[in-house]
Amino acid sequence: MKLIFAGTPEFAARALAALMGSGHQVALVLTQPDRPSGRGMKTSASPVKRLAQESHVPVTQPATLKDTETQQLLRAVGADVMVVAAYGLILPPAVLDIPRLGAINIHASLLPRWRGAAPIPRALLAGDPETGISIIKLDAGLDTGPVLLRHAIAIEDEDDAGSLHDRLAELGAKLVVQVLDRLEEGRLEPTPQPAQGATYAPKLDKNEARIDWARPAVEIWRKIRAFNPFPGALARLGGEDIKIWRAQLAKADGSPGEILEVGDRGILVACGRGSVRILELQRAGARRLAAGEFLRGQRLNPGERFAD
């Protein structure tokens, strides 16, 4: 089938690569306009744009899909399906109606749970035992369309938002090809999402990154995982912000924020209930370090404490 693909970050690039390796034709790629990024704030192309250009697939970067000129461009493709993955722009009804079979979306949750922009970290923050990929047919709502195919995976204790992103990106790339194959064969029936169980996954706010050591250890552990790799869970130590990247649950007790133990095994910190052992952390302007290496550059003693 002839496809229009709309996506921007690495999650979407994995799907685009799979589609270009399938028997389907990617005739046009839509991606967000180039934007400044990184420490130097240099303007850079999205992962999707770079992949499309390397593969000599036409790319367009409209600021909106509501204008007549862009919609005429999409109609001229004569696409059977539009595939959307983490695109970042709202598709108006007029655009959804352009492809012969409509538009489908790769969403990184088990819909209707975690509709919205940040389903991966929200699942981790909530302590969900599983997540997955839902391929849906897009409608005018926010991730409300009927489900064409979905697959669940367990969330492991070792998972953080980065590792879960990578696992789900690979799964989404695999499933979207299956969906297109079945659509082409006419053997796929959309299933309406249930009315119960819908939750919303708003973007992470940096204000959420601050650790409250009075909270139970399990909540702090989930936050550290959910905010890795962005933006990093924050705590105060010795009057400066420290990003905490990896930790383990532990059972020791103490006053919230109190450092109970230091060594190559990590930095054991008491929480409101239980404790966490910090395994990797980072001072502002420095690189991420394993706890043992961090301690060789900054002396810490039991009894000192992290602040909120």
N, C-alpha and C positions, 0 to 999 in steps of 0.2 A: 504494500500500500504506500501511497505518497503521503508524507508527513510534514507538518510544521512542528518544530520543537521550540518550547519556550522554557528557559531556565537560566540560572545565573551562577550559583556557587558550585563547589566540588561535588556536592551531593547530586546535583543535576548533571554534571559532566560525566559521572559514572554511567548514568542512564543514557546520555547521548552517545557515549562510546559503544554501549551495547546495541543501541538501535542502528548505528552505522555499520556494525558487524553482523547485523541480521539480514534477512532478505528484503527488508523494507527500505524505502527511499526517503532520506531526510532531504527535503527540497529547500527548506528555509529554516534558519535558526533565529529566534528572538532572544535577546538578552538585555540586561539593564545597561544604561550608559556607563562608560568608563568613569571611575571615581577615584579620588585620592585614597590611599591606604598605606599601612605600615608606618614605621617611625618617621620616615622622611616625607610621608604624605604625598608620595608621587602618584600621579594618575596611572592606573593600570587596568588592563582588560580583565574581564571575569574569566574564570576557568572554562566556562562554556564557550566564550568567544575565542579563546586561544585554541581550544580543541577544534572548533568549527573552521577556523582559519587554516590550521595545520592540515585539515582534511579537505580544504577547498570547497566548503559548503557556504553558500551565501548567508551573510549575517546582517540583521538590522537591529538597531538599538533605539526604538522610540521611547520618548519620555512618558507617553500615554498611548493607550489603545483606543481611545475614544474619538480620535480625529478621523475624518473621512479618508484622507490620503493613506494612512496606515491600513485601514480596513480594505481599501481598494487593492493595496499591495497583497494582502492576505488572500483576497478572493482570486486574484490572478494566479495564485499557485495551483488552484484546483485540488487542494488537499483532501484526502479521505478522512484524516484524523489529525487533531492537534494534541500533542503530548506535552503536558505541563509538569514541571518539577522545580519547586522552590524558585519560582520566577520573580516574585516580588512586586508584580503589578496586577491590579484587578482586571479580570477579563469581563467586559460588558456583555450583556446578552447578544448584542449584534455580532460580536466576535465568536461567541460560542456557537452561533448558528452557521458560521461560514463553512467549516469542514463538513463533508458529506455525512459522516458518522458522529459529528460533534467533537468535543474535547474531553480528554481524560487526564487525571491528575495522580501523581505518585505522592502519597502522604505517609509520613513516618510515624504512624500510630495505628492502633486498632480502633478505627472510627466506630461509634461517635465519640469515643474518649479522646481528648486532646485535639480538638479542632483548633486551628490557628497556627501561629508563626513558630512556636518553640516546643513542639511535642516531645522532643528527645530529652532536654533537661527537665521538663515538667514531670515526665514519667519517673525520672530518677529522684527528684525532690519529693515526690509523693510516695516513694517506696514501692512502686508497682512491681509485681513479680514478673511481668512479661510486657512486651510491646510488639511491634511488628510493622508491616507495610499494608496499606489499603490502597488499591487502585480504584478510583471512583470516576464516574461520569460527572463532569462538572455541570452545575446548575448555577442559578443566580445567588445562592447562599454561600456562606463561608464553610467550605468543606462539608456541605450537607448533601451532596449528590449520592445517588445509589451506588452501591459497592459492586464492582465487577469481579474482583479477586482480592483476597487478603491472606496473609500468612503471619502467624505468631512466632516469636522467638523469646526465650527466657532472658531476663536481665540478670547477668551474673554479678557476684559480689565484686569482681575485679573490673567491671565495666565502669567507665566514666562517659561523659558526653562525647568525647572524641572517639573512643573505641566503639561505642554504640552507633554513632553516626556512620562509621566505616562499615560496620556489619549491615546496617539497614540500607546504606547506599548500594552495596552489592546485591542485596536481596531485591531492592526496588528495581534495579537494572534488569535482573533476571525475570522478575514477574511481569514487567511492562511488555517485554517481548512476547511472553506467553499470552498476555491479554490481546495484543494486536493479532497474533496468529489465530486466536479463537474468534476474534471479531471478524477477521477476514473470512473465516470458515462459517460464520453465522451460527456459532454454537456457544454463545455467552449471553446469559440472562442477568440483567442488573437486579440487585437485591436492595430494596429501600433500607436505609439505616433505621434502627429502632428509635422510638421516641424517647426511651429511657436511657440514662447513662451518659448523656452528652456533657462534656466538660470543655473548657476553653483554655488554650495554652498561649498566653500573651508572651511577647518578647521579654527576655531577661532584662531587668533594670539593674544597673550597677549598684544601686542602693541596696539591693537584695544580697549583694555579695558579702556584706559584713557578717562575721560570725558572732553570734550571741552565745557565749560560753555557758550561760545558764540553761540553755536548751539541752534536751537529752542527747547523748553521744550519737545515737543512731541518726538523728536529724542533722547534726553537724557533719557526720560522715557522708550522708546523702548530698548535702550542699557542696562539699568539697568535690565530690564526683560530678555533680551536675554542672558546676562552674569551671570544669576543666575540659577543654582548653580556653574557654572564654566565659567571663573576664577574669577568672581566678578568685577563689574565696579569700577574703581579707580579714586579718587580725592585727592588732597593735602589739608590738613587742619593743620595749625600750624606747617608747616615744615615736616609733616609725611604723609605717604599714608594711606588713609582710604578706605575701601571697602564699597560700598553702595549696599545694597541687595534689598530693597523695597522702592518704592516711589509712589506718586500720582501726577497727573497733577493738576496744580493750575493756576490761572489767574493773580496773582500779577506781577507787573513789577519792575525792578530795574537794577542795573549794573550787568552784567554777573558774577556769582559766589558770589554775595553779599547775606549775610544772612539777610533775611527780618523779620523773626519771629522765636522764639524758645519757646518750651513748650511741654507738654505731647502729643499734637496733632502731633508733628513732628518738623522738621527743614525746614523752608520755604526758598528756595534758588532761586534767580533770574537767568534766562537763557537769551540767546540772544533774544528770544521772549517768553513771558510767564514765568512760574516758575514751580518748582517741590517741593513737600513736602516730605522730606526724612522720612521714617517710621522705617527703620532698617539699622544699619551700624555697622562697626567693625574696631577697631584699630588693627594694626599689632601685632600678638602674643596674642590677646585677643579673647574673644568669641563674637558672634553676639549679638547685643543688640537692643531692641526697642529704638526709639529715646529718649523717656522720661527717660529711665534708663541710656542711654549713657550720657545725660545731667547732671544727678546726679553725674557723675564721672568726667565730663569735662565741665567747665563753658564756655558758648558761649553767645555772645551778638549780637543783631542786629547791622549791620554795619560791622562786621567782614566778612571775605570772604573765600570761597574755591578757591584754585588755580587750574589751569589746570594740 
